[in-house]
Every structure is written in C-alpha cells, then in structure tokens.
Amino acid sequence: MVQVCAVVLTYNRKELLGRCLAALAAQTRPCDRIIVLDNASTDGTPAMLETAWLGQVEAHVLERNIGAAGGFNLMMRLGYQTGADYVWVMDDDVLPEPDALEGLLAAAALLAERQVTPAFLSSVVRAPDGQAMNVPEVDRRRNALAYENWPDLLEHRLLPVIRTALVSDLVPRETLERHGLPIAGMFIWGEDTEFTLRVTRDRPGFIVGDSCALHFRRIAGALDIHTERDPVRIAYHFYRIRNDVFLRRRFEGGRAMLRLLRQQGLQALDLAIGGEFAKAGIILRGLLAGLRFDPVIEAADSPFSAVPLRRLHREAGQAGAGPGRELMAGP
C-alpha cells in the first residue's frame, strides 16, 4: 500500500489548525503520517499541539517565521524525508472533506492504469459559502490531432492543469525527486505558482472532481495593495510584486514582464497621486527587486540549516528520533 504523509503549515491560527487536523484524522483513507510545521506562532499553538495532539502528529516549531514559501519548502522536505510515496500539502486554514484523500488516491490509481504519471493531484477548493476559489490553470497542450487535450479524462472527473495554489495537493515523491522544492527565497505569495509551473513543464497535474476541500482564507478574493489596511500585509506586497516580475521573467518572457512593469508602474503613480506614497514606494521597490531576483531551487533531500527547528515530541511508541531529525539546526 502506498504511504501518504500529510504536511500542514501553521502560523497563529490554532483554532483553524485544530479543525484541519481533525479533518485529517477523520479521512476515510487514513493518512499514514501527519506532520505539522509551526512557523514561529505566538498564540499558544505549540502548547495546543502538545496537549491535544500528542502521539497523533509529528510537530516541529521554527525559532522564527520564514514565510509561507520557506514553510512550504521545509514541510515538504520533512514529508519527503519520511520516505512517503506522496506528500499531501496544505495550510492550517484548509478543511479537506472526509473522502478527499481517498478521491486523490483513486485518481492516482486510475491514471497509473493509463500509464499517466501526474505532476500532482489537486482537490477542488471552495470557500465556506460554496464559491469556487484557488482555481487552477488548465493545461492546454495539444494531442496528436492538434486539438487541446484537456477533455480527455472528463468522464473520470479529471482535468489536466499546470498551476495550482497548493491548498490540498497530493505531490508524488517522484515530482520532488525530479524538480526539487518550492523556493524558500520567495518568502510569501507566488511560491506555489512557481513550483507548480516548474513541475508541469513536461507533464500536467490534475484537478480531481471527486476530492474537495474548504479554504477558510482570512481575506477572500484577489490580493490588492489598494485595499490593504494591515501594515504588515501592506509591507508583504513588496514580495508579491517582486515575485510576480520573477515569474514573468521565468515562465512568460520579456513582453509579459514589460506589460507587468507598465501595469504596476501605473498603479504606483495612481497611489502617489492619491497621497499613498508608502504603497507606491513598495510597488517601485518590488519592481526593481524583481528584475534581479534569482533564487535557488533546493533538492528535496538537501539538509536544512537556515533557522533552528525544534521537534515538540516523539510520536507515540516511537523509539528513535525518527525521519527528519537530520534537518534540525537547533536544540
């Protein structure tokens, strides 16, 4: 039987994390292992994990926050180094339906019968009110007759995609072996786009109609610096813009990058005219940084030493330190 390691990134959302872990524990096809990576929470998350989930999950705590990109990089590395066949990736604000993992694995089995190896398998994601969100980008590559091939598996409720948001995604071990990890240096926003576009260059991922998850995102809808009011999130838009420029350079070419530069430059001008000089400056700094941003892609089996990492406890009945011990850079 294939081994599945679920990995969950959390930061200061212990109530949502508890619901996410309860949903994972209730899967009709149980996870073989669950790993939680706490990105330096200050709301009592480590204590909650030790009291409520002792022996049920493997929990690691970072000494400082390394951003969503660094967190996804590290938790997928931890999952890979358990030896699991699949790493099931999500944030703490995701609630997979009880049969979500069963649906993903059934799709993997069907594709294997057809000798198709997917780059990843994604659940259908909806907001709590039922609206579609985190919608992936359809793979429009053509078949031997020169028609777009995306309808090929619709009768099996499978659609090929090239980009997704890593909200409830089953990533095969082979994908991580071949393509490495999400780029930690992106820090926040865009690392999932970069990773999924990179791993689907030669073969698509698939969205699975028989696997569903709810996403309790704090702010629904598209990111927009105009409407941001939280000073921390406003500052984070530097990374969004820098990463957007980098993504255009890497995947779409010079013309797409120039269109983005023009669009964001006009947005900065609009903000400056409206007196929001700090926001305009963030956009301009992000654009300039994106032109020279060249982050490193790390292998899935590479050691982690960027920030001290502490394991909260051993799993129940586990005698040794367990897989992933070599990643720890702190006490």
ROTORLUM-330347 format. One record per residue (C-alpha): x, y, z; residue in one letter; residue number from 1. Coordinates in Angstrom, 1 decimal. Last residue first. Example, Ala and Ser with C-alpha at 12.3 -4.5 7.8 and 13.67 -1.06 7.14 Angstrom:
{pt {13.7 -1.1 7.1} s 2};
{pt {12.3 -4.5 7.8} a 1};
# end
This chain:
{pt {18.1 22.2 20.1} p 331};
{pt {18.7 24.0 16.8} g 330};
{pt {19.6 23.1 13.2} a 329};
{pt {17.2 20.2 12.8} m 328};
{pt {17.1 18.6 9.4} l 327};
{pt {18.9 15.5 10.5} e 326};
{pt {16.0 14.5 12.6} r 325};
{pt {13.7 14.3 9.6} g 324};
{pt {12.9 10.7 9.9} p 323};
{pt {12.6 9.4 13.5} g 322};
{pt {14.4 10.3 16.8} a 321};
{pt {14.1 6.7 17.8} g 320};
{pt {11.8 4.7 20.0} a 319};
{pt {8.4 5.6 18.5} q 318};
{pt {5.5 4.3 20.6} g 317};
{pt {3.6 7.5 20.5} a 316};
{pt {5.2 10.0 18.1} e 315};
{pt {8.2 11.9 19.5} r 314};
{pt {7.7 15.4 20.9} h 313};
{pt {8.0 19.1 20.1} l 312};
{pt {10.6 18.9 17.4} r 311};
{pt {12.7 22.1 17.4} r 310};
{pt {14.0 23.9 14.3} l 309};
{pt {16.7 26.5 14.4} p 308};
{pt {16.7 28.6 11.2} v 307};
{pt {18.6 28.2 7.8} a 306};
{pt {20.1 24.8 8.4} s 305};
{pt {18.0 22.4 6.3} f 304};
{pt {19.8 19.5 4.6} p 303};
{pt {19.1 18.6 1.0} s 302};
{pt {17.0 15.6 0.2} d 301};
{pt {14.2 17.5 -1.6} a 300};
{pt {16.7 19.4 -3.7} a 299};
{pt {16.8 23.2 -3.4} e 298};
{pt {15.9 25.8 -6.1} i 297};
{pt {18.0 29.0 -5.5} v 296};
{pt {16.6 32.5 -6.0} p 295};
{pt {17.4 34.9 -8.9} d 294};
{pt {15.8 38.3 -8.2} f 293};
{pt {17.5 41.0 -10.4} r 292};
{pt {14.5 42.4 -12.2} l 291};
{pt {12.1 41.5 -9.3} g 290};
{pt {14.0 43.9 -7.0} a 289};
{pt {13.3 46.8 -9.2} l 288};
{pt {9.6 46.0 -9.4} l 287};
{pt {9.3 45.4 -5.7} g 286};
{pt {11.0 48.7 -4.9} r 285};
{pt {8.5 50.5 -7.2} l 284};
{pt {5.5 48.8 -5.7} i 283};
{pt {6.6 49.4 -2.1} i 282};
{pt {7.2 53.1 -2.9} g 281};
{pt {3.7 53.5 -4.2} a 280};
{pt {2.3 52.0 -1.0} k 279};
{pt {4.4 54.4 1.1} a 278};
{pt {3.4 57.4 -1.1} f 277};
{pt {-0.4 56.9 -0.6} e 276};
{pt {-1.2 60.5 -1.4} g 275};
{pt {-3.8 59.8 -4.1} g 274};
{pt {-1.4 60.9 -6.9} i 273};
{pt {1.1 58.5 -5.4} a 272};
{pt {-1.3 55.6 -5.4} l 271};
{pt {-2.2 56.3 -9.1} d 270};
{pt {1.5 56.5 -10.0} l 269};
{pt {2.2 53.2 -8.3} a 268};
{pt {-0.7 51.6 -10.2} q 267};
{pt {0.8 53.0 -13.4} l 266};
{pt {4.1 51.4 -12.6} g 265};
{pt {2.4 48.1 -11.8} q 264};
{pt {0.7 48.0 -15.2} q 263};
{pt {3.9 49.1 -17.1} r 262};
{pt {6.1 46.6 -15.3} l 261};
{pt {3.6 43.8 -15.8} l 260};
{pt {3.4 44.5 -19.5} r 259};
{pt {7.2 44.6 -19.6} l 258};
{pt {7.4 41.2 -18.0} m 257};
{pt {4.9 39.7 -20.4} a 256};
{pt {6.9 41.0 -23.3} r 255};
{pt {10.2 39.7 -21.8} g 254};
{pt {9.3 36.1 -21.3} g 253};
{pt {6.4 34.1 -19.9} e 252};
{pt {7.8 31.5 -17.4} f 251};
{pt {11.0 32.8 -15.9} r 250};
{pt {10.7 36.5 -16.5} r 249};
{pt {7.0 36.6 -15.7} r 248};
{pt {7.6 34.7 -12.5} l 247};
{pt {10.4 37.0 -11.4} f 246};
{pt {8.2 40.1 -12.0} v 245};
{pt {5.4 38.5 -10.0} d 244};
{pt {7.9 37.6 -7.2} n 243};
{pt {9.0 41.1 -6.8} r 242};
{pt {5.4 42.3 -6.8} i 241};
{pt {4.2 39.8 -4.2} r 240};
{pt {7.4 40.3 -2.1} y 239};
{pt {6.9 44.0 -1.9} f 238};
{pt {3.2 43.3 -1.2} h 237};
{pt {4.3 42.0 2.2} y 236};
{pt {4.7 45.5 3.5} a 235};
{pt {1.0 46.1 3.1} i 234};
{pt {0.3 42.8 4.9} r 233};
{pt {2.2 44.0 7.9} v 232};
{pt {0.6 47.5 7.8} p 231};
{pt {-3.0 45.9 7.7} d 230};
{pt {-5.1 48.2 5.6} r 229};
{pt {-5.0 46.6 2.2} e 228};
{pt {-7.5 47.8 -0.3} t 227};
{pt {-5.1 49.5 -2.8} h 226};
{pt {-2.5 46.7 -2.2} i 225};
{pt {-4.8 44.2 -3.9} d 224};
{pt {-4.7 40.4 -3.5} l 223};
{pt {-7.5 38.7 -5.3} a 222};
{pt {-10.5 37.3 -3.4} g 221};
{pt {-11.0 36.2 0.2} a 220};
{pt {-9.1 37.6 3.1} i 219};
{pt {-8.6 35.3 6.0} r 218};
{pt {-8.8 32.2 3.8} r 217};
{pt {-11.0 29.5 5.2} f 216};
{pt {-10.5 27.0 2.3} h 215};
{pt {-12.9 24.1 2.0} l 214};
{pt {-11.7 20.9 0.4} a 213};
{pt {-13.0 18.5 -2.3} c 212};
{pt {-11.8 15.3 -3.9} s 211};
{pt {-14.0 13.5 -6.5} d 210};
{pt {-13.5 16.3 -9.1} g 209};
{pt {-9.8 15.8 -9.1} v 208};
{pt {-7.6 18.6 -10.6} i 207};
{pt {-4.7 17.1 -12.5} f 206};
{pt {-1.0 17.9 -12.8} g 205};
{pt {0.4 18.1 -16.2} p 204};
{pt {3.6 16.7 -17.8} r 203};
{pt {6.9 18.2 -19.1} d 202};
{pt {6.7 21.8 -17.8} r 201};
{pt {4.3 20.7 -15.1} t 200};
{pt {6.9 20.7 -12.2} v 199};
{pt {8.0 24.3 -12.9} r 198};
{pt {4.5 25.8 -13.2} l 197};
{pt {3.6 24.0 -10.0} t 196};
{pt {6.6 25.4 -8.1} f 195};
{pt {6.4 28.9 -9.4} e 194};
{pt {2.7 29.3 -8.7} t 193};
{pt {3.0 27.8 -5.2} d 192};
{pt {5.9 30.2 -4.4} e 191};
{pt {3.8 33.1 -5.6} g 190};
{pt {3.0 34.8 -2.3} w 189};
{pt {5.4 34.8 0.6} i 188};
{pt {9.1 34.3 1.2} f 187};
{pt {10.3 33.9 -2.4} m 186};
{pt {13.6 32.7 -1.0} g 185};
{pt {12.1 29.4 0.1} a 184};
{pt {11.7 28.3 -3.5} i 183};
{pt {9.3 25.3 -3.6} p 182};
{pt {11.2 22.0 -3.5} l 181};
{pt {13.1 19.9 -6.0} g 180};
{pt {12.2 19.0 -9.6} h 179};
{pt {13.0 15.4 -10.2} r 178};
{pt {13.0 14.0 -6.6} e 177};
{pt {10.1 16.2 -5.6} l 176};
{pt {8.0 15.0 -8.5} t 175};
{pt {9.0 11.4 -7.9} e 174};
{pt {7.7 11.5 -4.4} r 173};
{pt {4.2 12.3 -5.7} p 172};
{pt {2.5 15.5 -4.6} v 171};
{pt {-1.1 15.3 -3.4} l 170};
{pt {-2.4 18.8 -3.2} d 169};
{pt {-5.0 20.4 -0.9} s 168};
{pt {-4.2 24.2 -0.9} v 167};
{pt {-1.1 24.1 -3.1} l 166};
{pt {-2.3 27.0 -5.1} a 165};
{pt {-2.4 25.5 -8.6} t 164};
{pt {-0.8 25.8 -12.0} r 163};
{pt {-0.4 23.5 -15.0} i 162};
{pt {-3.7 21.7 -15.0} v 161};
{pt {-5.2 18.5 -16.5} p 160};
{pt {-8.9 17.9 -15.7} l 159};
{pt {-10.2 14.7 -14.1} l 158};
{pt {-13.8 13.9 -13.4} r 157};
{pt {-13.5 10.4 -14.9} h 156};
{pt {-15.7 11.3 -17.9} e 155};
{pt {-13.5 14.5 -18.1} l 154};
{pt {-10.4 12.4 -18.9} l 153};
{pt {-9.6 13.6 -22.5} d 152};
{pt {-11.3 17.0 -22.2} p 151};
{pt {-7.9 18.8 -21.7} w 150};
{pt {-6.3 17.6 -24.9} n 149};
{pt {-6.4 20.8 -26.9} e 148};
{pt {-6.7 19.6 -30.5} y 147};
{pt {-3.7 19.2 -32.8} a 146};
{pt {-4.7 15.6 -33.8} l 145};
{pt {-1.8 14.1 -31.9} a 144};
{pt {-2.9 15.9 -28.7} n 143};
{pt {-2.5 19.6 -27.8} r 142};
{pt {-1.3 21.3 -24.6} r 141};
{pt {-4.0 23.5 -23.0} r 140};
{pt {-3.3 22.6 -19.3} d 139};
{pt {-6.0 24.4 -17.4} v 138};
{pt {-4.9 27.0 -14.7} e 137};
{pt {-6.1 26.2 -11.2} p 136};
{pt {-9.0 27.8 -9.3} v 135};
{pt {-8.0 28.9 -5.8} n 134};
{pt {-11.7 29.6 -5.2} m 133};
{pt {-15.1 28.2 -6.2} a 132};
{pt {-18.0 29.5 -4.2} q 131};
{pt {-19.5 27.2 -1.6} g 130};
{pt {-20.0 29.8 1.2} d 129};
{pt {-17.0 28.3 3.1} p 128};
{pt {-14.9 29.0 0.0} a 127};
{pt {-14.3 26.1 -2.3} r 126};
{pt {-11.3 24.1 -3.5} v 125};
{pt {-11.5 21.1 -5.9} v 124};
{pt {-8.7 18.8 -4.7} s 123};
{pt {-5.4 18.8 -6.6} s 122};
{pt {-3.2 15.9 -7.9} l 121};
{pt {0.5 16.5 -8.7} f 120};
{pt {3.0 16.1 -11.5} a 119};
{pt {0.8 13.3 -12.8} p 118};
{pt {2.2 10.0 -14.1} t 117};
{pt {0.0 8.6 -16.8} v 116};
{pt {0.3 4.9 -17.7} q 115};
{pt {-3.4 4.5 -18.2} r 114};
{pt {-3.7 2.2 -15.2} e 113};
{pt {-1.5 4.7 -13.3} a 112};
{pt {-4.0 7.4 -14.1} l 111};
{pt {-6.8 5.4 -12.5} l 110};
{pt {-4.6 4.7 -9.4} a 109};
{pt {-3.7 8.4 -9.0} a 108};
{pt {-7.4 9.3 -9.3} a 107};
{pt {-8.3 6.8 -6.6} a 106};
{pt {-5.6 8.3 -4.4} l 105};
{pt {-7.0 11.8 -4.8} l 104};
{pt {-10.5 10.6 -4.1} g 103};
{pt {-9.5 8.7 -0.9} e 102};
{pt {-7.6 11.7 0.2} l 101};
{pt {-10.7 13.9 0.0} a 100};
{pt {-13.1 11.4 1.4} d 99};
{pt {-13.7 13.2 4.7} p 98};
{pt {-13.7 16.6 3.1} e 97};
{pt {-10.5 18.5 3.4} p 96};
{pt {-10.6 21.5 5.7} l 95};
{pt {-7.9 24.1 4.8} v 94};
{pt {-7.0 27.0 7.1} d 93};
{pt {-3.9 25.3 8.5} d 92};
{pt {-2.2 25.3 5.1} d 91};
{pt {-2.0 22.2 2.9} m 90};
{pt {0.2 19.6 1.2} v 89};
{pt {-0.3 15.8 0.9} w 88};
{pt {3.2 14.3 0.3} v 87};
{pt {3.0 11.0 -1.6} y 86};
{pt {5.2 7.9 -1.7} d 85};
{pt {6.4 8.5 1.8} a 84};
{pt {10.1 8.0 2.6} g 83};
{pt {9.9 10.2 5.8} t 82};
{pt {12.4 12.5 4.0} q 81};
{pt {9.7 13.7 1.6} y 80};
{pt {7.4 14.9 4.3} g 79};
{pt {10.2 16.9 6.0} l 78};
{pt {11.2 18.4 2.7} r 77};
{pt {7.6 19.3 2.0} m 76};
{pt {7.4 20.9 5.5} m 75};
{pt {10.6 22.9 4.8} l 74};
{pt {9.8 24.3 1.4} n 73};
{pt {6.2 25.0 2.4} f 72};
{pt {7.5 26.9 5.4} g 71};
{pt {10.1 28.8 3.5} g 70};
{pt {7.5 29.9 1.0} a 69};
{pt {4.9 30.8 3.7} a 68};
{pt {7.4 33.0 5.5} g 67};
{pt {10.5 32.1 7.5} i 66};
{pt {9.0 32.9 10.9} n 65};
{pt {11.5 32.5 13.7} r 64};
{pt {12.6 29.7 16.0} e 63};
{pt {10.7 27.1 14.0} l 62};
{pt {8.5 24.5 15.7} v 61};
{pt {8.1 20.9 14.6} h 60};
{pt {5.1 18.6 15.2} a 59};
{pt {4.7 14.9 14.4} e 58};
{pt {1.0 14.1 14.8} v 57};
{pt {-1.1 11.7 16.8} q 56};
{pt {1.1 11.0 19.8} g 55};
{pt {0.3 14.3 21.5} l 54};
{pt {-2.4 16.0 19.5} w 53};
{pt {-4.4 17.9 22.2} a 52};
{pt {-1.8 18.7 24.8} t 51};
{pt {1.4 19.0 22.8} e 50};
{pt {-0.3 20.6 19.8} l 49};
{pt {-2.1 23.1 21.9} m 48};
{pt {1.1 24.1 23.6} a 47};
{pt {2.8 24.6 20.3} p 46};
{pt {-0.1 26.7 19.0} t 45};
{pt {-0.1 29.1 22.0} g 44};
{pt {-0.7 32.3 20.1} d 43};
{pt {2.9 33.3 19.3} t 42};
{pt {3.5 31.1 16.3} s 41};
{pt {7.0 30.5 15.0} a 40};
{pt {6.1 28.9 11.6} n 39};
{pt {4.7 25.8 13.2} d 38};
{pt {5.3 22.8 10.9} l 37};
{pt {2.7 20.0 11.4} v 36};
{pt {3.5 16.5 10.2} i 35};
{pt {0.8 13.8 9.7} i 34};
{pt {1.7 10.2 9.0} r 33};
{pt {0.0 7.2 7.3} d 32};
{pt {-3.0 9.3 6.5} c 31};
{pt {-6.3 7.4 6.9} p 30};
{pt {-8.5 6.6 3.9} r 29};
{pt {-11.9 7.6 5.1} t 28};
{pt {-10.2 10.7 6.5} q 27};
{pt {-11.3 11.7 10.0} a 26};
{pt {-7.8 12.4 11.3} a 25};
{pt {-7.2 14.9 8.5} l 24};
{pt {-10.4 16.7 9.3} a 23};
{pt {-9.5 16.8 13.0} a 22};
{pt {-6.1 18.2 12.0} l 21};
{pt {-7.7 21.0 10.0} c 20};
{pt {-10.1 21.8 12.8} r 19};
{pt {-7.3 22.1 15.3} g 18};
{pt {-5.3 24.2 12.9} l 17};
{pt {-8.3 26.6 12.5} l 16};
{pt {-8.3 27.0 16.3} e 15};
{pt {-4.5 27.3 16.5} k 14};
{pt {-4.3 30.0 13.9} r 13};
{pt {-1.0 31.8 14.8} n 12};
{pt {1.1 30.3 12.0} y 11};
{pt {0.6 26.8 10.6} t 10};
{pt {1.9 24.7 7.7} l 9};
{pt {0.4 21.2 7.4} v 8};
{pt {2.1 18.1 5.9} v 7};
{pt {0.1 14.9 5.2} a 6};
{pt {2.4 11.9 4.7} c 5};
{pt {0.9 9.2 2.4} v 4};
{pt {2.3 5.7 2.1} q 3};
{pt {1.2 3.5 -0.8} v 2};
{pt {0.0 0.0 0.0} m 1};
# end
